[in-house]
Amino acid sequence: MSNSAEKSSNSTGSWWSQLQPYQRLVFIVATLAWLFDCLDQQLFNLARKPAMDSLLGANQDIKLFGDFTIQAGALSTSIFLFGWASGGMIFGSLGDRFGRAKMLSVTVLLYSIATGLSALSQSFTDFAIYRFITGLGVGGVFGLAVALVADTVPGHVRPRALGVLQSFSAVGNCAAGLIGVTIALTFLGDNANYWKWLFIIGALPAFLVATIQLRMKEPESWLQSRDKAISEGKRAGSYRDLFGHSLWLKHALLGLILSCAAVVGLWGIGVFSNDLAADIVIHNLTAEGATSAEVTKGKLLWVSLNLLAFNVGAFAGMLAFTKVAVALGRKKAFAIFFTGALCVTAFVFQMIGNVNGRWDILWMAPLMGFFQLSVFAGLSIYLPELFPTRLRATGISFCYNVGRYFAALGPFTLGALAAGFGKKAQALAEKNAPEGITDAALGALKSVAKIDAFRDAASWMCLIYLIGIIVLPFLPETKDKPLPED
């Protein structure tokens, strides 16, 4: 059965060779759903800045709460993450109640349609609405896909299968980078609306829905768990049952803290390496006397290369985490890779652009991606091992997606910190500028000050990874143990 312990099998050969044909189909469909989900996320990261430039122009500060302002790009990311968290909570519970496969098809269709609609945005308001709806669909996929695979494949290959599933998120991210590079290399003229094509491409995964609906069936373990729960008067997908059981509540709260460290670290810091790369490229190309069209093309090219390099490292990091988790245990793997993420993230944000300009991206981005995204392989392996079948998608989605509510504050906080640091740094640069300096030279000094302020804000925020390390002693080690049941 799928919940047998890892150590119980004496099978030889690769984990893939030990799967039955239908189990392989389930793995492929769930992996593609998550791959396309991540493609959608990263196309948004590529499209965010040019979309804000197109919809809002030069002034992208949005006033909230009186005089408090935040950058529009950071606010749109927070809105997307808020939808993501809400969708995960909703569809995780529905997946336990009505079936993982059914709800997976709904979530893929939802994020595909809303992504396509994002290309039709005429203002920040409708853009934000489409991103929230996209987030609802995107948020549901992870918990459903992971629970579907965990309940379908044999227990002795489950950790490796889930680690590989998560590693393919980097393939979706790399695909987004390649799409961005392709558009940049074939880009003609100073067309500010190329971001619309990124969203149109992101809508294509809707075609996967037909495959899910026609070929997928619910896991036998889920059907048995549903029938058993009904006979015993228990409820599948119930947050009341999740929080009303002392052990599941403990696992949910501790798993939430663990997930928050990973999610906030990536979405509050890591994805904004694209924005830092964009600022560095704009500064360098402008200093070289590039035209507006050349700056636009160069910015997209180098931001896409940053995304591509980041996720090449991420793919290797997630496979590495999987091997360490299987060999040494889940908790030791988290400790190693959270420590690496803390040190490497601070190093990269302080150093990138200081050595060889934009070329730093090609070696620093993979290094950061290796550690920042490696821990997500750990979440896909570890979270299913904390909850029983009738609450598995609910528990996974609670841990992974409630963290998004906190992560939604990450871009908000980083945007506010960067704006505050940036204003002070630019004012200081202007104050200390030599007399008689040209406007162009002063603008260059302010640009450098803005980049440095962004670096400092991100470096302070990467302390979030300490939380992931601190919570580990309170969590159970699940290596070589069967999936729990109640």
VOMIVEX-192785 format. One record per residue (C-alpha): residue in three letters; x, y, z. Coordinates in pm, whole numbers, padded with zeros to 5 digits, always signed. Example, Ala and Ser with C-alpha at 12.3 -4.5 7.8 and 13.67 -1.06 7.14 Angstrom:
BEGIN
Ala+01230-00450+00780Ser+01367-00106+00714
***
This chain:
BEGIN
Met+00000+00000+00000Ser+00107+00358-00054Asn+00143+00427+00316Ser+00387+00146+00388Ala+00717+00249+00541Glu+01014+00327+00322Lys+01231+00065+00487Ser+00972-00210+00437Ser+01058-00265+00074Asn+01348-00468-00059Ser+01275-00372-00418Thr+01567-00292-00641Gly+01599-00058-00936Ser+01493+00302-00978Trp+01182+00430-00805Trp+01023+00492-01146Ser+01060+00125-01247Gln+00867+00023-00935Leu+00553+00211-01035Gln+00256+00053-01211Pro+00142+00216-01540Tyr-00150+00397-01377Gln+00070+00518-01092Arg+00304+00665-01352Leu+00010+00840-01518Val-00095+00992-01186Phe+00260+01112-01122Ile+00292+01262-01472Val-00042+01445-01460Ala+00014+01578-01108Thr+00368+01685-01197Leu+00253+01864-01513Ala-00020+02043-01317Trp+00242+02171-01072Leu+00494+02245-01349Phe+00243+02461-01538Asp+00137+02621-01209Cys+00498+02730-01150Leu+00531+02844-01512Asp+00234+03073-01449Gln+00392+03210-01130Gln+00720+03296-01299Leu+00559+03447-01608Phe+00387+03681-01364Asn+00724+03767-01209Leu+00857+03851-01557Ala+00546+04045-01654Arg+00495+04232-01327Lys+00733+04524-01378Pro+00654+04594-01748Ala+00283+04557-01671Met+00311+04820-01399Asp+00511+05044-01635Ser+00240+05009-01898Leu-00061+05048-01671Leu+00072+05314-01430Gly+00361+05490-01600Ala+00652+05638-01408Asn+00472+05693-01076Gln+00404+05345-00937Asp+00359+05435-00572Ile+00012+05351-00446Lys-00117+05524-00135Leu-00261+05304+00139Phe-00373+05408+00485Gly-00331+05782+00445Asp+00024+05881+00360Phe+00162+05526+00361Thr+00271+05423+00011Ile+00383+05095-00144Gln+00517+05012-00486Ala+00250+04873-00720Gly+00456+04569-00818Ala+00496+04464-00455Leu+00124+04521-00389Ser+00020+04312-00691Thr+00242+04030-00566Ser+00086+04050-00220Ile-00263+04034-00374Phe-00161+03732-00582Leu-00022+03558-00272Phe-00335+03640-00072Gly-00544+03470-00342Trp-00296+03183-00343Ala-00336+03131+00031Ser-00716+03148+00012Gly-00733+02906-00281Gly-00509+02658-00103Met-00727+02661+00208Ile-01047+02619+00008Phe-00942+02357-00246Gly-00736+02152+00000Ser-01047+02093+00208Leu-01262+02027-00100Gly-01003+01778-00224Asp-01034+01571+00093Arg-01413+01586+00073Phe-01484+01536-00297Gly-01163+01396-00443Arg-00813+01514-00531Ala-00841+01453-00906Lys-01169+01644-00945Met-01048+01949-00759Leu-00710+01945-00935Ser-00886+01987-01270Val-01089+02279-01132Thr-00781+02460-00999Val-00581+02422-01323Leu-00874+02553-01528Leu-00925+02846-01290Tyr-00567+02973-01295Ser-00537+02924-01670Ile-00844+03132-01752Ala-00757+03409-01506Thr-00400+03426-01638Gly-00531+03478-01990Leu-00764+03751-01865Ser-00466+03930-01707Ala-00345+04012-02058Leu-00664+04218-02109Ser-00602+04442-01807Gln-00664+04812-01860Ser-00584+04938-01509Phe-00415+04829-01189Thr-00756+04747-01036Asp-00865+04486-01290Phe-00508+04354-01309Ala-00516+04297-00931Ile-00856+04124-00954Tyr-00731+03882-01221Arg-00417+03811-01019Phe-00626+03732-00711Ile-00841+03485-00907Thr-00527+03334-01060Gly-00392+03294-00708Leu-00704+03101-00603Gly-00634+02838-00868Val-00258+02835-00825Gly-00294+02790-00449Gly-00503+02476-00478Val-00265+02280-00698Phe+00024+02200-00462Gly-00173+02035-00181Leu-00393+01840-00424Ala-00107+01722-00645Val+00111+01617-00351Ala-00176+01438-00173Leu-00277+01263-00496Val+00073+01125-00553Ala+00130+01043-00185Asp-00192+00838-00175Thr-00119+00659-00505Val+00248+00553-00519Pro+00406+00282-00297Gly+00537+00409+00036His+00897+00303-00022Val+00926+00530-00328Arg+00699+00809-00202Pro+00973+01048-00076Arg+01170+01025-00399Ala+00859+01060-00614Leu+00744+01369-00424Gly+01092+01520-00429Val+01110+01477-00806Leu+00757+01617-00845Gln+00867+01929-00662Ser+01192+01952-00861Phe+00989+01980-01180Ser+00859+02312-01051Ala+01205+02438-01149Val+01147+02304-01500Gly+00833+02518-01522Asn+01029+02814-01390Cys+01308+02752-01643Ala+01049+02734-01920Ala+00931+03081-01815Gly+01290+03205-01834Leu+01335+03058-02182Ile+01009+03217-02295Gly+01134+03553-02167Val+01471+03510-02341Thr+01297+03416-02667Ile+01074+03722-02655Ala+01373+03943-02573Leu+01585+03809-02861Thr+01300+03844-03113Phe+01176+04173-02971Leu+01160+04459-03221Gly+01101+04820-03128Asp+01005+04978-02800Asn+00676+04790-02753Ala+00577+04825-02389Asn+00297+04566-02417Tyr+00507+04253-02465Trp+00402+04149-02110Lys+00057+04064-02245Trp+00205+03777-02447Leu+00355+03632-02131Phe+00009+03602-01978Ile-00142+03458-02297Ile+00124+03185-02297Gly+00049+03119-01930Ala-00313+03038-02016Leu-00221+02732-02226Pro-00221+02476-01939Ala-00602+02465-01960Phe-00552+02192-02218Leu-00420+01969-01939Val-00763+01972-01774Ala-00911+01740-02039Thr-00647+01477-01966Ile-00713+01496-01593Gln-01089+01464-01633Leu-01080+01177-01884Arg-00814+00954-01734Met-00784+01020-01362Lys-00963+00840-01081Glu-00948+00890-00709Pro-00686+00694-00508Glu-00813+00374-00347Ser-00674+00483-00010Trp-00878+00804-00031Leu-01198+00612-00117Gln-01142+00376+00176Ser-01065+00664+00410Arg-01377+00853+00300Asp-01602+00549+00357Lys-01438+00476+00694Ala-01479+00837+00806Ile-01847+00832+00712Ser-01908+00505+00900Glu-01738+00646+01211Gly-01911+00982+01196Lys-01592+01170+01108Arg-01556+01433+00838Ala-01305+01441+00557Gly-01151+01778+00481Ser-01279+01931+00804Tyr-01077+02210+00962Arg-01274+02152+01281Asp-01148+01794+01292Leu-00794+01908+01202Phe-00784+02161+01484Gly-00988+01949+01726His-00734+01664+01740Ser-00434+01748+01957Leu-00174+01568+01744Trp-00301+01695+01408Leu-00329+02047+01551Lys+00031+02030+01673His+00151+01907+01334Ala-00051+02175+01156Leu+00085+02464+01360Leu+00447+02348+01354Gly+00422+02261+00984Leu+00284+02608+00923Ile+00584+02773+01090Leu+00824+02554+00891Ser+00645+02638+00566Cys+00638+03010+00645Ala+01016+03023+00660Ala+01044+02871+00312Val+00755+03058+00152Val+00834+03403+00293Gly+01200+03354+00207Leu+01121+03282-00157Trp+00829+03516-00224Gly+00936+03792+00012Ile+01298+03797-00105Gly+01404+03550-00376Val+01162+03642-00654Phe+01263+04005-00619Ser+01611+03919-00739Asn+01448+03978-01079Asp+01375+04339-00982Leu+01731+04385-00853Ala+01869+04240-01176Ala+01643+04476-01376Asp+01766+04782-01184Ile+02131+04679-01233Val+02082+04620-01606Ile+01897+04950-01655His+02172+05134-01468Asn+02452+04970-01668Leu+02288+05006-02010Thr+02191+05366-01944Ala+02550+05443-01841Glu+02665+05285-02170Gly+02437+05521-02367Ala+02187+05255-02480Thr+01863+05365-02646Ser+01525+05316-02479Ala+01451+05013-02702Glu+01789+04860-02619Val+01730+04910-02247Thr+01386+04746-02269Lys+01521+04451-02465Gly+01829+04413-02242Lys+01623+04430-01925Leu+01391+04146-02035Leu+01685+03939-02158Trp+01885+03964-01836Val+01587+03928-01603Ser+01491+03613-01796Leu+01849+03485-01770Asn+01836+03553-01394Leu+01515+03351-01367Leu+01661+03071-01579Ala+01987+03056-01383Phe+01803+03073-01049Asn+01595+02769-01138Val+01875+02563-01287Gly+02024+02586-00939Ala+01684+02517-00784Phe+01639+02193-00981Ala+01974+02064-00855Gly+01897+02184-00501Met+01563+02003-00479Leu+01713+01677-00603Ala+01994+01720-00349Phe+01748+01785-00067Thr+01555+01470-00162Lys+01870+01256-00141Val+01971+01405+00194Ala+01618+01365+00337Val+01603+00998+00235Ala+01954+00927+00368Leu+01973+01141+00685Gly+01613+01225+00768Arg+01379+01518+00708Lys+01484+01737+01001Lys+01858+01718+00932Ala+01796+01803+00567Phe+01588+02109+00661Ala+01857+02226+00905Ile+02131+02199+00642Phe+01943+02374+00363Phe+01780+02648+00573Thr+02125+02740+00702Gly+02255+02748+00346Ala+01962+02963+00231Leu+02026+03218+00506Cys+02396+03253+00434Val+02380+03242+00055Thr+02083+03483+00022Ala+02254+03750+00231Phe+02578+03699+00036Val+02414+03722-00306Phe+02208+04033-00236Gln+02509+04213-00094Met+02748+04110-00370Ile+02548+04094-00694Gly+02636+04383-00919Asn+02948+04474-00721Val+03194+04251-00906Asn+03124+04233-01278Gly+02790+04404-01312Arg+02507+04202-01464Trp+02734+03904-01538Asp+02721+03817-01167Ile+02374+03681-01235Leu+02509+03376-01415Trp+02680+03231-01107Met+02509+03396-00813Ala+02148+03326-00914Pro+02197+02945-00937Leu+02365+02949-00597Met+02069+03124-00437Gly+01814+02909-00623Phe+01990+02590-00507Phe+01922+02668-00141Gln+01605+02879-00148Leu+01398+02632-00347Ser+01555+02312-00214Val+01346+02332+00103Phe+01028+02316-00105Ala+01120+01960-00197Gly+01128+01902+00177Leu+00776+02040+00217Ser+00639+01811-00055Ile+00803+01509+00113Tyr+00740+01599+00476Leu+00394+01759+00497Pro+00200+01450+00372Glu+00373+01249+00647Leu+00212+01463+00919Phe-00160+01402+00848Pro-00408+01112+00798Thr-00564+01046+00457Arg-00899+01211+00531Leu-00720+01532+00635Arg-00405+01507+00421Ala-00482+01764+00149Thr-00639+01989+00412Gly-00334+01969+00639Ile-00083+02013+00355Ser-00274+02310+00218Phe-00310+02468+00562Cys+00064+02452+00629Tyr+00176+02548+00280Asn-00086+02810+00203Val-00158+02986+00531Gly+00209+03065+00508Arg+00115+03261+00196Tyr-00082+03507+00408Phe+00241+03582+00591Ala+00432+03566+00263Ala+00192+03825+00122Leu+00336+04058+00383Gly+00686+03978+00255Pro+00668+04178-00071Phe+00469+04439+00118Thr+00743+04466+00382Leu+01028+04448+00134Gly+00862+04710-00086Ala+00811+04940+00211Leu+01166+04885+00341Ala+01318+04936-00003Ala+01113+05252-00059Gly+01209+05390+00283Phe+01577+05299+00253Gly+01577+05421-00107Lys+01442+05767-00025Lys+01700+05812+00251Ala+01983+05683+00034Gln+01887+05900-00263Ala+01854+06207-00041Leu+02197+06134+00105Ala+02345+06086-00242Glu+02202+06422-00350Lys+02328+06592-00035Asn+02682+06456-00074Ala+02705+06508-00449Pro+02988+06743-00554Glu+02901+07093-00666Gly+02839+07139-01035Ile+02746+06773-01094Thr+02532+06717-01403Asp+02174+06594-01377Ala+02273+06271-01553Ala+02554+06202-01307Leu+02326+06280-01013Gly+02065+06044-01155Ala+02328+05770-01175Leu+02422+05825-00809Lys+02058+05800-00706Ser+02019+05481-00911Val+02311+05319-00730Ala+02169+05434-00396Lys+01833+05272-00481Ile+02003+04942-00568Asp+02205+04945-00245Ala+01891+05018-00042Phe+01713+04722-00201Arg+02010+04498-00117Asp+02004+04603+00248Ala+01628+04548+00283Ala+01650+04196+00137Ser+01951+04108+00351Trp+01765+04195+00671Met+01458+04000+00564Cys+01650+03677+00499Leu+01666+03629+00877Ile+01327+03461+00827Tyr+01517+03138+00759Leu+01618+03126+01127Ile+01254+03050+01212Gly+01268+02734+01001Ile+01572+02618+01196Ile+01431+02707+01539Val+01107+02507+01493Leu+01279+02181+01389Pro+01339+02036+01741Phe+00962+02045+01806Leu+00869+01850+01489Pro+00864+01468+01457Glu+01113+01278+01242Thr+00913+01075+00988Lys+01190+00893+00803Asp+01109+00521+00755Lys+00764+00562+00909Pro+00426+00489+00743Leu+00180+00766+00665Pro-00032+00832+00977Glu-00397+00731+01011Asp-00657+00787+01280
***
